[in-house]
Amino acid sequence: MALTPKRVAFFDVDNTLMRGSSLFFLSKGMYQRGFFTKKDISNFVMANLRYRLSGVENKEEIAKIQGAACEFFRGHDAAVIEKMGIEVYDEYVSPALWQGTIEIANNHLDQDEEVWLVTATPKDLADLIAKRLGFTGALGTVAEVKDGVYTGKLIGQLLHGPNKAIAVRLLAEEQGIDLENSYAYSDSHHDIPLLEAVGNPRAINPDTLLQIHAINAHWPIYDFRRMRVLKRIAAPVLGRVVKLGTLLSPRSWRRSSRSG
């Protein structure tokens, strides 16, 4: 008897599931614990920044990011990094989660649909985030470990851009996933190949190029950043309105009339 193909929801991590960069949070934790100096971290930060500002799929820039990320972990004990990852999750990642995205993911779980993270973040950290949130699993960039130590090399390529779509298709073949009936969520135009790999693409907190693409393709868009800004603006205004309403209420007016 053939198994019914599974429907899965795939989520990008940085700025989709959480505010900011998970790898940046990990590097911050490593820096604070004396793993390296500011100079050591600058190569990765600058490579990542140049890539984000360029907004194009430049193989040379991606190679620089990949090389900087590899150097990031080279020579460090994998067990120590894993333990520190738990601390980084509790300290930085958990408070930065977009609750709107978490609700969407949990709705999929409630419907007995699997939820997978798909991210350029190191797979060890992606696995930790998925486990903490009760998700099914994670696809991430795989760093090579020998004798319990990171070698500074990757197994395969950086899981970024088109590579995410390739990884999702391989997972679908291995686990009997119906991609046509599955979902994918991301904030970045770099993930358009991932979004187009499924039948139900969704944009969350989209950058400008993804927003334009999503509008033209009639993809649903969720923007939790806008909601957060509106709440920040509306809360003080609403407070003043309520206070003014209290002062102008008939009961307050009658009370002031009697005292006069």
HELIX and SHEET records of a PDB file:
HELIX    1   1 SER A   22  GLN A   32  1                                  11    
HELIX    2   2 LYS A   38  SER A   54  1                                  17    
HELIX    3   3 LYS A   59  PHE A   73  1                                  15    
HELIX    4   4 ALA A   78  VAL A   88  1                                  11    
HELIX    5   5 TYR A   89  VAL A   93  3                                   5    
HELIX    6   6 SER A   94  ALA A   96  5                                   3    
HELIX    7   7 GLN A   99  ASP A  110  1                                  12    
HELIX    8   8 LYS A  123  LEU A  133  1                                  11    
HELIX    9   9 PRO A  162  GLN A  175  1                                  14    
HELIX   10  10 LEU A  179  ASN A  181  5                                   3    
HELIX   11  11 HIS A  189  ASP A  191  5                                   3    
HELIX   12  12 ILE A  192  GLU A  196  1                                   5    
HELIX   13  13 THR A  208  ALA A  217  1                                  10    
HELIX   14  14 PHE A  224  LEU A  247  1                                  24    
HELIX   15  15 PRO A  250  SER A  259  1                                  10    
SHEET    1   A 7 VAL A 149  ILE A 155  0                                        
SHEET    2   A 7 GLY A 137  LYS A 146 -1                                        
SHEET    3   A 7 GLU A 114  PRO A 122  1                                        
SHEET    4   A 7 VAL A   8  PHE A  11  1                                        
SHEET    5   A 7 TYR A 183  SER A 186  1                                        
SHEET    6   A 7 ASN A 200  ILE A 204  1                                        
SHEET    7   A 7 ILE A 221  TYR A 222  1                                        
END                                                                             
